[in-house]
Amino acid sequence: MIDKSDLWFVIIGLGVGSYFLRFAFIGLVGSRQMPPWLLRHLRYTAVAILPALVAPLIVWPAATDGMLDPARLAAAVVTLTVGLITRNVFGAIFAGALTLYALLYLLG
């Protein structure tokens, strides 16, 4: 268990760091026009966040102690395939969730 003073130190430190990181873009760059090449790259930031959050859960799932799980891998492939074919986010999420739960049920 972490000491309470260490926990609050980490929480406050992360809050201050987050504030200054946001201030760098909003306060310092907010009134200036950003170059087109930077705007082009920033468009893909939100798209890259979800795979970066999901990939470790597929490759090293905590539920299986880090072992590769065929049900989670198949659900990821189905989600990606449905998303690419239909261009429907909710359909892809639903198909992936349905595949995951069905395979977890069938494979035990």
TORRO-303106 format. One record per atom (N, C-alpha, C, CB): residue number from 1; atom name; z, x, y. Coordinates in Angstrom, 2 decimals. Each point is the difference from the previous one (the first is absolute). Glycine has a CB too. Layout:
N
+-----+----+---------+---------+---------+
|   i | at |      pz |      px |      py |
+-----+----+---------+---------+---------+
| NUM | CA |       Z |       X |       Y |
...
+-----+----+---------+---------+---------+
//
This chain:
108
+-----+----+---------+---------+---------+
|   i | at |      pz |      px |      py |
+-----+----+---------+---------+---------+
|   1 |  N |    0.00 |    0.85 |   -1.19 |
|   1 | CA |    0.00 |   -0.85 |    1.19 |
|   1 |  C |    0.00 |    0.89 |    1.24 |
|   1 | CB |    1.23 |   -1.85 |   -1.23 |
|   2 |  N |   -1.99 |    1.43 |    2.20 |
|   2 | CA |   -0.11 |    0.78 |    1.23 |
|   2 |  C |    1.17 |   -0.35 |    0.93 |
|   2 | CB |   -2.54 |    0.08 |   -0.22 |
|   3 |  N |    3.00 |    0.92 |    0.94 |
|   3 | CA |    1.08 |   -0.20 |    0.96 |
|   3 |  C |   -0.51 |   -0.89 |    1.14 |
|   3 | CB |    1.04 |    2.26 |   -0.59 |
|   4 |  N |   -0.16 |   -3.11 |    1.12 |
|   4 | CA |   -0.43 |   -0.95 |    1.04 |
|   4 |  C |   -0.47 |    0.71 |    1.26 |
|   4 | CB |    1.61 |   -1.66 |   -0.91 |
|   5 |  N |   -0.94 |    2.74 |    1.28 |
|   5 | CA |   -0.43 |    0.71 |    1.21 |
|   5 |  C |   -1.37 |    0.64 |   -0.21 |
|   5 | CB |    2.41 |    0.44 |    0.59 |
|   6 |  N |   -2.68 |    0.09 |   -1.79 |
|   6 | CA |   -1.32 |    0.55 |   -0.29 |
|   6 |  C |   -1.07 |   -1.10 |    0.03 |
|   6 | CB |    1.07 |    1.80 |   -1.38 |
|   7 |  N |   -0.73 |   -2.97 |    0.84 |
|   7 | CA |   -0.94 |   -1.11 |   -0.01 |
|   7 |  C |   -0.36 |   -0.41 |    1.42 |
|   7 | CB |    0.95 |   -0.78 |   -2.18 |
|   8 |  N |    0.04 |    0.64 |    3.05 |
|   8 | CA |   -0.27 |   -0.41 |    1.37 |
|   8 |  C |   -0.76 |    1.09 |    0.75 |
|   8 | CB |    2.06 |   -1.41 |   -0.02 |
|   9 |  N |   -1.78 |    2.67 |   -0.29 |
|   9 | CA |   -0.73 |    1.10 |    0.62 |
|   9 |  C |   -1.48 |   -0.08 |   -0.37 |
|   9 | CB |    2.07 |    1.43 |   -0.07 |
|  10 |  N |   -2.36 |   -1.71 |   -1.19 |
|  10 | CA |   -1.39 |   -0.12 |   -0.46 |
|  10 |  C |   -0.67 |   -1.22 |    0.64 |
|  10 | CB |    0.61 |    1.13 |   -2.18 |
|  11 |  N |    0.09 |   -2.26 |    2.21 |
|  11 | CA |   -0.58 |   -1.21 |    0.59 |
|  11 |  C |   -0.32 |    0.20 |    1.47 |
|  11 | CB |    1.27 |   -1.40 |   -1.64 |
|  12 |  N |   -0.34 |    1.96 |    2.39 |
|  12 | CA |   -0.22 |    0.22 |    1.44 |
|  12 |  C |   -1.09 |    1.05 |    0.21 |
|  12 | CB |    2.40 |   -0.61 |    0.48 |
|  13 |  N |   -2.39 |    1.66 |   -1.29 |
|  13 | CA |   -1.05 |    1.02 |    0.12 |
|  13 |  C |   -1.38 |   -0.56 |   -0.27 |
|  13 | CB |    1.67 |    1.70 |   -0.68 |
|  14 |  N |   -1.80 |   -2.54 |   -0.35 |
|  14 | CA |   -1.30 |   -0.62 |   -0.29 |
|  14 |  C |   -0.42 |   -0.96 |    1.12 |
|  14 | CB |    0.47 |    0.22 |   -2.47 |
|  15 |  N |    0.49 |   -0.93 |    3.03 |
|  15 | CA |   -0.31 |   -0.90 |    1.11 |
|  15 |  C |   -0.50 |    0.75 |    1.23 |
|  15 | CB |    1.72 |   -1.57 |   -0.87 |
|  16 |  N |   -1.05 |    2.67 |    1.20 |
|  16 | CA |   -0.41 |    0.82 |    1.15 |
|  16 |  C |   -1.38 |    0.61 |   -0.26 |
|  16 | CB |    2.42 |    0.51 |    0.55 |
|  17 |  N |   -2.63 |    0.00 |   -1.77 |
|  17 | CA |   -1.30 |    0.56 |   -0.33 |
|  17 |  C |   -1.11 |   -1.02 |    0.07 |
|  17 | CB |    1.15 |    1.63 |   -1.45 |
|  18 |  N |   -0.88 |   -2.85 |    0.96 |
|  18 | CA |   -0.99 |   -1.07 |    0.06 |
|  18 |  C |   -0.31 |   -0.38 |    1.44 |
|  18 | CB |    0.80 |   -0.84 |   -2.22 |
|  19 |  N |    0.24 |    0.79 |    3.06 |
|  19 | CA |   -0.20 |   -0.34 |    1.40 |
|  19 |  C |   -0.90 |    1.02 |    0.68 |
|  19 | CB |    2.25 |   -1.11 |    0.06 |
|  20 |  N |   -1.97 |    2.40 |   -0.25 |
|  20 | CA |   -0.80 |    1.03 |    0.66 |
|  20 |  C |   -1.42 |    0.07 |   -0.54 |
|  20 | CB |    2.09 |    1.28 |    0.39 |
|  21 |  N |   -2.28 |   -1.58 |   -1.67 |
|  21 | CA |   -1.34 |   -0.03 |   -0.56 |
|  21 |  C |   -0.81 |   -1.14 |    0.62 |
|  21 | CB |    0.86 |    1.00 |   -2.15 |
|  22 |  N |   -0.25 |   -2.14 |    2.30 |
|  22 | CA |   -0.70 |   -1.13 |    0.63 |
|  22 |  C |   -0.21 |    0.25 |    1.48 |
|  22 | CB |    1.00 |   -1.55 |   -1.68 |
|  23 |  N |   -0.02 |    2.18 |    2.33 |
|  23 | CA |   -0.13 |    0.30 |    1.43 |
|  23 |  C |   -1.15 |    0.96 |    0.26 |
|  23 | CB |    2.45 |   -0.38 |    0.28 |
|  24 |  N |   -2.70 |    1.28 |   -1.23 |
|  24 | CA |   -1.09 |    0.95 |    0.19 |
|  24 |  C |   -1.33 |   -0.72 |    0.14 |
|  24 | CB |    1.27 |    1.71 |   -1.32 |
|  25 |  N |   -1.45 |   -2.81 |    0.60 |
|  25 | CA |   -1.27 |   -0.73 |    0.09 |
|  25 |  C |    0.02 |   -1.03 |    1.13 |
|  25 | CB |   -0.32 |    0.33 |   -2.46 |
|  26 |  N |    1.42 |   -1.04 |    2.60 |
|  26 | CA |    0.04 |   -1.07 |    0.99 |
|  26 |  C |    0.29 |    0.53 |    1.40 |
|  26 | CB |    0.76 |   -1.57 |   -1.78 |
|  27 |  N |    0.23 |    2.44 |    1.90 |
|  27 | CA |    0.41 |    0.49 |    1.32 |
|  27 |  C |   -0.90 |    1.08 |    0.56 |
|  27 | CB |    2.29 |   -0.58 |   -0.63 |
|  28 |  N |   -2.66 |    1.52 |   -0.20 |
|  28 | CA |   -0.78 |    1.13 |    0.51 |
|  28 |  C |   -1.50 |   -0.26 |   -0.01 |
|  28 | CB |    1.79 |    1.48 |   -0.81 |
|  29 |  N |   -2.29 |   -2.21 |   -0.20 |
|  29 | CA |   -1.43 |   -0.20 |   -0.15 |
|  29 |  C |   -0.39 |   -1.43 |    0.38 |
|  29 | CB |   -0.04 |    1.73 |   -1.80 |
|  30 |  N |    1.00 |   -2.60 |    2.01 |
|  30 | CA |   -0.27 |   -1.42 |    0.20 |
|  30 |  C |   -0.93 |   -0.32 |    1.16 |
|  30 | CB |    2.19 |   -0.39 |   -0.96 |
|  31 |  N |   -2.11 |    1.13 |    2.04 |
|  31 | CA |   -0.83 |   -0.33 |    1.17 |
|  31 |  C |   -1.34 |    0.73 |   -0.01 |
|  31 | CB |    2.08 |   -0.39 |    1.28 |
|  32 |  N |   -2.29 |    1.27 |   -2.22 |
|  32 | CA |   -1.26 |    0.76 |   -0.07 |
|  32 |  C |   -0.93 |   -0.60 |   -1.04 |
|  32 | CB |    1.22 |    2.09 |    0.72 |
|  33 |  N |   -2.49 |   -1.85 |   -0.52 |
|  33 | CA |   -1.00 |   -0.42 |   -0.98 |
|  33 |  C |   -0.03 |    1.02 |   -1.13 |
|  33 | CB |   -1.38 |   -1.18 |    1.79 |
|  34 |  N |    1.48 |    0.70 |   -3.04 |
|  34 | CA |   -0.07 |    0.91 |   -1.14 |
|  34 |  C |   -1.44 |    0.31 |   -0.33 |
|  34 | CB |    2.16 |   -0.91 |   -0.90 |
|  35 |  N |   -2.42 |    2.10 |    0.39 |
|  35 | CA |   -1.38 |    0.35 |   -0.35 |
|  35 |  C |   -0.52 |   -0.87 |   -1.15 |
|  35 | CB |    0.41 |    2.35 |    0.76 |
|  36 |  N |   -1.70 |   -2.60 |   -0.79 |
|  36 | CA |   -0.56 |   -0.86 |   -1.04 |
|  36 |  C |    0.25 |    0.50 |   -1.42 |
|  36 | CB |   -1.73 |   -0.65 |    1.63 |
|  37 |  N |    1.70 |    1.97 |   -1.84 |
|  37 | CA |    0.23 |    0.53 |   -1.35 |
|  37 |  C |    1.41 |   -0.31 |   -0.47 |
|  37 | CB |   -1.65 |    1.82 |    0.44 |
|  38 |  N |    2.65 |   -1.82 |    0.45 |
|  38 | CA |    1.37 |   -0.32 |   -0.37 |
|  38 |  C |    0.14 |   -1.49 |   -0.31 |
|  38 | CB |    0.83 |    1.89 |    1.42 |
|  39 |  N |   -1.46 |   -2.73 |   -0.62 |
|  39 | CA |    0.04 |   -1.44 |   -0.26 |
|  39 |  C |   -0.66 |   -0.34 |   -1.32 |
|  39 | CB |   -0.03 |   -0.43 |    2.46 |
|  40 |  N |   -1.05 |    1.13 |   -2.80 |
|  40 | CA |   -0.69 |   -0.23 |   -1.26 |
|  40 |  C |    0.91 |    0.35 |   -1.18 |
|  40 | CB |   -2.21 |    0.48 |    1.12 |
|  41 |  N |    2.97 |    0.60 |   -1.01 |
|  41 | CA |    0.90 |    0.39 |   -1.08 |
|  41 |  C |    1.23 |   -0.89 |   -0.07 |
|  41 | CB |   -0.81 |    2.34 |    0.25 |
|  42 |  N |    1.29 |   -2.81 |    0.88 |
|  42 | CA |    1.19 |   -0.86 |    0.01 |
|  42 |  C |   -0.29 |   -1.37 |   -0.61 |
|  42 | CB |    0.80 |    1.20 |    2.03 |
|  43 |  N |   -2.06 |   -1.60 |   -2.08 |
|  43 | CA |   -0.33 |   -1.29 |   -0.63 |
|  43 |  C |    0.37 |   -0.01 |   -1.47 |
|  43 | CB |   -1.86 |   -0.29 |    1.62 |
|  44 |  N |    1.82 |    1.43 |   -2.28 |
|  44 | CA |    0.24 |    0.07 |   -1.44 |
|  44 |  C |    1.46 |    0.27 |   -0.36 |
|  44 | CB |   -2.32 |    0.80 |   -0.24 |
|  45 |  N |    3.18 |   -0.68 |    1.21 |
|  45 | CA |    1.41 |    0.28 |   -0.28 |
|  45 |  C |    0.66 |   -1.13 |   -0.77 |
|  45 | CB |    0.10 |    1.39 |    2.07 |
|  46 |  N |   -0.28 |   -2.61 |   -1.62 |
|  46 | CA |    0.62 |   -1.14 |   -0.68 |
|  46 |  C |   -0.55 |   -0.18 |   -1.40 |
|  46 | CB |    0.35 |   -1.10 |    2.22 |
|  47 |  N |   -1.61 |    1.39 |   -2.42 |
|  47 | CA |   -0.61 |   -0.14 |   -1.32 |
|  47 |  C |    0.55 |    1.05 |   -0.97 |
|  47 | CB |   -2.08 |   -0.93 |    1.07 |
|  48 |  N |    2.46 |    2.08 |   -0.56 |
|  48 | CA |    0.50 |    1.07 |   -0.85 |
|  48 |  C |    1.48 |   -0.16 |   -0.36 |
|  48 | CB |   -1.69 |    1.49 |    1.04 |
|  49 |  N |    2.42 |   -2.30 |   -0.29 |
|  49 | CA |    1.44 |   -0.14 |   -0.24 |
|  49 |  C |    0.28 |   -0.69 |   -1.33 |
|  49 | CB |    0.37 |   -0.08 |    2.48 |
|  50 |  N |   -1.03 |   -1.03 |   -2.76 |
|  50 | CA |    0.28 |   -0.76 |   -1.22 |
|  50 |  C |   -0.26 |    0.81 |   -1.27 |
|  50 | CB |   -0.57 |   -2.07 |    1.25 |
|  51 |  N |   -0.56 |    2.73 |   -1.40 |
|  51 | CA |   -0.16 |    0.83 |   -1.20 |
|  51 |  C |    1.02 |    1.13 |   -0.09 |
|  51 | CB |   -2.42 |   -0.55 |    0.06 |
|  52 |  N |    2.81 |    1.10 |    1.08 |
|  52 | CA |    1.00 |    1.07 |   -0.03 |
|  52 |  C |    1.36 |   -0.51 |   -0.46 |
|  52 | CB |   -1.23 |    1.15 |    1.84 |
|  53 |  N |    1.53 |   -2.40 |   -1.56 |
|  53 | CA |    1.27 |   -0.58 |   -0.46 |
|  53 |  C |   -0.06 |   -0.44 |   -1.45 |
|  53 | CB |    0.43 |   -0.74 |    2.32 |
|  54 |  N |   -1.60 |    0.29 |   -2.77 |
|  54 | CA |   -0.13 |   -0.58 |   -1.34 |
|  54 |  C |   -0.27 |    1.07 |   -1.07 |
|  54 | CB |   -0.83 |   -2.10 |    1.06 |
|  55 |  N |    0.10 |    3.15 |   -0.72 |
|  55 | CA |   -0.40 |    1.00 |   -1.00 |
|  55 |  C |    1.17 |    0.60 |   -0.78 |
|  55 | CB |   -1.94 |    0.50 |    1.45 |
|  56 |  N |    3.03 |   -0.10 |   -0.82 |
|  56 | CA |    1.12 |    0.53 |   -0.79 |
|  56 |  C |    0.60 |   -1.02 |   -0.95 |
|  56 | CB |    0.48 |    1.53 |    1.88 |
|  57 |  N |   -0.53 |   -2.80 |   -1.52 |
|  57 | CA |    0.55 |   -1.05 |   -0.87 |
|  57 |  C |   -0.88 |   -0.23 |   -1.23 |
|  57 | CB |    1.03 |   -1.07 |    2.01 |
|  58 |  N |   -2.29 |    1.48 |   -1.93 |
|  58 | CA |   -0.91 |   -0.13 |   -1.14 |
|  58 |  C |    0.07 |    1.24 |   -0.89 |
|  58 | CB |   -1.52 |   -1.48 |    1.38 |
|  59 |  N |    1.51 |    2.63 |   -0.76 |
|  59 | CA |   -0.07 |    1.25 |   -0.76 |
|  59 |  C |    1.36 |    0.39 |   -0.57 |
|  59 | CB |   -1.88 |    0.73 |    1.45 |
|  60 |  N |    2.95 |   -0.89 |   -0.67 |
|  60 | CA |    1.36 |    0.34 |   -0.45 |
|  60 |  C |    0.94 |   -1.18 |    0.21 |
|  60 | CB |   -0.41 |    2.42 |    0.54 |
|  61 |  N |    0.24 |   -3.51 |   -1.30 |
|  61 | CA |    0.85 |   -1.18 |    0.24 |
|  61 |  C |    1.45 |    0.26 |   -0.42 |
|  61 | CB |   -2.01 |   -1.47 |   -0.35 |
|  62 |  N |    2.93 |    1.04 |    1.19 |
|  62 | CA |    1.42 |    0.17 |   -0.29 |
|  62 |  C |    0.42 |   -0.86 |   -1.18 |
|  62 | CB |    0.42 |    0.51 |    2.40 |
|  63 |  N |   -1.11 |   -1.62 |   -2.63 |
|  63 | CA |    0.36 |   -0.90 |   -1.10 |
|  63 |  C |   -0.19 |    0.65 |   -1.36 |
|  63 | CB |   -0.63 |   -1.93 |    1.44 |
|  64 |  N |   -0.25 |    2.93 |   -1.53 |
|  64 | CA |   -0.24 |    0.67 |   -1.28 |
|  64 |  C |    0.46 |    1.46 |    0.04 |
|  64 | CB |   -1.96 |   -1.52 |   -0.40 |
|  65 |  N |    2.85 |    1.84 |    1.31 |
|  65 | CA |    0.52 |    1.36 |    0.16 |
|  65 |  C |   -1.10 |    1.02 |    0.25 |
|  65 | CB |    1.89 |   -0.62 |   -1.47 |
|  66 |  N |   -2.89 |    0.23 |    2.22 |
|  66 | CA |   -1.06 |    0.91 |    0.39 |
|  66 |  C |   -1.14 |    0.15 |   -0.98 |
|  66 | CB |    1.71 |    1.16 |    1.23 |
|  67 |  N |   -1.65 |   -1.87 |   -2.34 |
|  67 | CA |   -1.09 |    0.07 |   -0.98 |
|  67 |  C |   -1.14 |   -0.94 |    0.44 |
|  67 | CB |    1.65 |    0.55 |   -1.87 |
|  68 |  N |   -2.86 |   -0.12 |    1.64 |
|  68 | CA |   -1.16 |   -0.82 |    0.35 |
|  68 |  C |    0.00 |   -1.27 |   -0.83 |
|  68 | CB |   -1.32 |    2.06 |    0.62 |
|  69 |  N |    1.20 |   -3.20 |    0.04 |
|  69 | CA |    0.09 |   -1.29 |   -0.67 |
|  69 |  C |   -1.37 |   -0.66 |   -0.01 |
|  69 | CB |    2.41 |   -0.26 |    0.72 |
|  70 |  N |   -2.93 |   -0.09 |   -1.91 |
|  70 | CA |   -1.34 |   -0.60 |   -0.05 |
|  70 |  C |   -0.08 |   -1.34 |    0.71 |
|  70 | CB |   -0.35 |    1.16 |   -2.15 |
|  71 |  N |    1.42 |   -1.94 |    2.16 |
|  71 | CA |   -0.04 |   -1.30 |    0.67 |
|  71 |  C |   -0.17 |    0.18 |    1.51 |
|  71 | CB |    1.46 |   -0.98 |   -1.81 |
|  72 |  N |   -0.72 |    1.90 |    2.41 |
|  72 | CA |   -0.11 |    0.23 |    1.44 |
|  72 |  C |   -1.34 |    0.64 |    0.37 |
|  72 | CB |    2.50 |    0.25 |    0.11 |
|  73 |  N |   -2.97 |    0.64 |   -0.95 |
|  73 | CA |   -1.29 |    0.62 |    0.25 |
|  73 |  C |   -1.13 |   -1.03 |   -0.09 |
|  73 | CB |    0.88 |    2.17 |   -0.91 |
|  74 |  N |   -0.84 |   -3.04 |   -0.09 |
|  74 | CA |   -1.02 |   -1.05 |   -0.14 |
|  74 |  C |    0.06 |   -0.98 |    1.17 |
|  74 | CB |    0.12 |    0.23 |   -2.50 |
|  75 |  N |    1.10 |   -0.58 |    2.93 |
|  75 | CA |    0.14 |   -0.91 |    1.13 |
|  75 |  C |   -0.57 |    0.62 |    1.27 |
|  75 | CB |    2.04 |   -1.00 |   -1.06 |
|  76 |  N |   -1.85 |    2.30 |    1.24 |
|  76 | CA |   -0.56 |    0.67 |    1.18 |
|  76 |  C |   -1.52 |    0.00 |   -0.04 |
|  76 | CB |    2.04 |    1.43 |    0.14 |
|  77 |  N |   -2.61 |   -1.20 |   -1.32 |
|  77 | CA |   -1.46 |    0.00 |   -0.14 |
|  77 |  C |   -0.56 |   -1.41 |    0.26 |
|  77 | CB |    0.14 |    1.90 |   -1.67 |
|  78 |  N |    0.53 |   -2.92 |    1.13 |
|  78 | CA |   -0.45 |   -1.38 |    0.24 |
|  78 |  C |    0.10 |   -0.35 |    1.48 |
|  78 | CB |    0.73 |   -0.65 |   -2.32 |
|  79 |  N |    0.37 |    1.03 |    2.95 |
|  79 | CA |    0.17 |   -0.28 |    1.43 |
|  79 |  C |   -1.10 |    0.67 |    0.81 |
|  79 | CB |    2.48 |   -0.19 |   -0.33 |
|  80 |  N |   -2.76 |    1.44 |    0.06 |
|  80 | CA |   -1.04 |    0.71 |    0.73 |
|  80 |  C |   -1.37 |   -0.61 |   -0.25 |
|  80 | CB |    1.37 |    2.09 |   -0.16 |
|  81 |  N |   -1.66 |   -2.45 |   -1.07 |
|  81 | CA |   -1.31 |   -0.58 |   -0.34 |
|  81 |  C |   -0.19 |   -1.35 |    0.67 |
|  81 | CB |    0.05 |    1.20 |   -2.18 |
|  82 |  N |    0.96 |   -2.07 |    2.09 |
|  82 | CA |   -0.11 |   -1.32 |    0.63 |
|  82 |  C |   -0.11 |    0.14 |    1.51 |
|  82 | CB |    1.33 |   -1.03 |   -1.88 |
|  83 |  N |   -0.58 |    1.96 |    2.45 |
|  83 | CA |   -0.07 |    0.21 |    1.44 |
|  83 |  C |   -1.36 |    0.49 |    0.46 |
|  83 | CB |    2.41 |    0.49 |   -0.04 |
|  84 |  N |   -2.99 |    0.41 |   -0.72 |
|  84 | CA |   -1.32 |    0.52 |    0.38 |
|  84 |  C |   -1.11 |   -1.04 |   -0.18 |
|  84 | CB |    0.78 |    2.27 |   -0.64 |
|  85 |  N |   -0.67 |   -3.08 |   -0.40 |
|  85 | CA |   -1.05 |   -0.99 |   -0.27 |
|  85 |  C |    0.10 |   -1.19 |    0.94 |
|  85 | CB |   -0.01 |    0.71 |   -2.39 |
|  86 |  N |    1.22 |   -1.26 |    2.56 |
|  86 | CA |    0.14 |   -1.23 |    0.78 |
|  86 |  C |    0.30 |    0.23 |    1.47 |
|  86 | CB |    0.77 |   -1.07 |   -2.06 |
|  87 |  N |   -0.28 |    2.26 |    2.42 |
|  87 | CA |    0.43 |    0.28 |    1.38 |
|  87 |  C |    1.09 |   -0.97 |    0.44 |
|  87 | CB |   -2.28 |    0.89 |    0.52 |
|  88 |  N |    3.09 |   -1.35 |   -1.46 |
|  88 | CA |    1.08 |   -0.95 |    0.27 |
|  88 |  C |    1.32 |    0.66 |   -0.36 |
|  88 | CB |   -1.52 |   -2.00 |   -0.43 |
|  89 |  N |    2.36 |    2.26 |    1.42 |
|  89 | CA |    1.26 |    0.71 |   -0.23 |
|  89 |  C |    0.93 |   -0.83 |   -0.88 |
|  89 | CB |   -0.25 |    1.16 |    2.22 |
|  90 |  N |    0.38 |   -2.43 |   -1.89 |
|  90 | CA |    0.93 |   -0.85 |   -0.76 |
|  90 |  C |   -0.47 |   -0.19 |   -1.44 |
|  90 | CB |    0.63 |   -1.17 |    2.12 |
|  91 |  N |   -1.92 |    1.04 |   -2.31 |
|  91 | CA |   -0.54 |   -0.10 |   -1.36 |
|  91 |  C |    0.26 |    1.25 |   -0.81 |
|  91 | CB |   -1.75 |   -1.54 |    0.86 |
|  92 |  N |    1.60 |    2.70 |   -0.22 |
|  92 | CA |    0.26 |    1.27 |   -0.69 |
|  92 |  C |    1.47 |    0.14 |   -0.35 |
|  92 | CB |   -1.92 |    1.04 |    1.22 |
|  93 |  N |    2.81 |   -1.40 |   -0.30 |
|  93 | CA |    1.43 |    0.09 |   -0.27 |
|  93 |  C |    0.39 |   -0.95 |   -1.12 |
|  93 | CB |    0.43 |    0.64 |    2.39 |
|  94 |  N |   -0.95 |   -1.86 |   -2.34 |
|  94 | CA |    0.32 |   -0.98 |   -1.04 |
|  94 |  C |   -0.52 |    0.44 |   -1.37 |
|  94 | CB |   -0.06 |   -1.81 |    1.74 |
|  95 |  N |   -1.17 |    2.32 |   -1.78 |
|  95 | CA |   -0.58 |    0.45 |   -1.27 |
|  95 |  C |    0.78 |    1.18 |   -0.56 |
|  95 | CB |   -2.25 |   -0.79 |    0.73 |
|  96 |  N |    2.66 |    1.72 |    0.12 |
|  96 | CA |    0.78 |    1.14 |   -0.44 |
|  96 |  C |    1.37 |   -0.41 |   -0.51 |
|  96 | CB |   -1.22 |    1.41 |    1.62 |
|  97 |  N |    1.88 |   -2.32 |   -0.90 |
|  97 | CA |    1.33 |   -0.47 |   -0.42 |
|  97 |  C |   -0.10 |   -0.75 |   -1.32 |
|  97 | CB |    0.73 |   -0.15 |    2.40 |
|  98 |  N |   -1.74 |   -0.69 |   -2.53 |
|  98 | CA |   -0.19 |   -0.75 |   -1.24 |
|  98 |  C |   -0.27 |    0.95 |   -1.17 |
|  98 | CB |   -0.90 |   -1.95 |    1.32 |
|  99 |  N |    0.09 |    2.96 |   -1.09 |
|  99 | CA |   -0.28 |    0.98 |   -1.04 |
|  99 |  C |    1.26 |    0.78 |   -0.38 |
|  99 | CB |   -2.36 |    0.19 |    0.84 |
| 100 |  N |    3.12 |    0.22 |    0.15 |
| 100 | CA |    1.22 |    0.75 |   -0.28 |
| 100 |  C |    0.98 |   -0.81 |   -0.83 |
| 100 | CB |   -0.32 |    1.25 |    2.13 |
| 101 |  N |    0.60 |   -2.47 |   -1.70 |
| 101 | CA |    0.97 |   -0.81 |   -0.73 |
| 101 |  C |   -0.50 |   -0.39 |   -1.39 |
| 101 | CB |    0.84 |   -0.86 |    2.18 |
| 102 |  N |   -2.13 |    0.60 |   -2.30 |
| 102 | CA |   -0.56 |   -0.35 |   -1.32 |
| 102 |  C |    0.10 |    1.20 |   -0.95 |
| 102 | CB |   -1.57 |   -1.67 |    1.09 |
| 103 |  N |    1.22 |    2.84 |   -0.62 |
| 103 | CA |    0.06 |    1.18 |   -0.86 |
| 103 |  C |    1.44 |    0.41 |   -0.31 |
| 103 | CB |   -2.18 |    0.75 |    0.96 |
| 104 |  N |    3.07 |   -0.90 |    0.00 |
| 104 | CA |    1.41 |    0.30 |   -0.29 |
| 104 |  C |    0.55 |   -0.96 |   -1.05 |
| 104 | CB |    0.31 |    0.88 |    2.34 |
| 105 |  N |   -0.76 |   -2.14 |   -2.30 |
| 105 | CA |    0.42 |   -1.00 |   -0.99 |
| 105 |  C |   -0.60 |    0.32 |   -1.37 |
| 105 | CB |    0.19 |   -1.74 |    1.82 |
| 106 |  N |   -1.49 |    2.07 |   -1.83 |
| 106 | CA |   -0.67 |    0.24 |   -1.27 |
| 106 |  C |    0.40 |    1.33 |   -0.65 |
| 106 | CB |   -1.90 |   -1.35 |    0.86 |
| 107 |  N |    2.09 |    2.37 |   -0.05 |
| 107 | CA |    0.33 |    1.30 |   -0.55 |
| 107 |  C |    1.51 |    0.19 |   -0.23 |
| 107 | CB |   -2.02 |    0.90 |    1.15 |
| 108 |  N |    2.79 |   -1.84 |   -0.64 |
| 108 | CA |    1.45 |    0.05 |   -0.24 |
| 108 |  C |    0.64 |    0.88 |    0.95 |
| 108 | CB |   -0.31 |   -0.43 |   -2.33 |
+-----+----+---------+---------+---------+
//
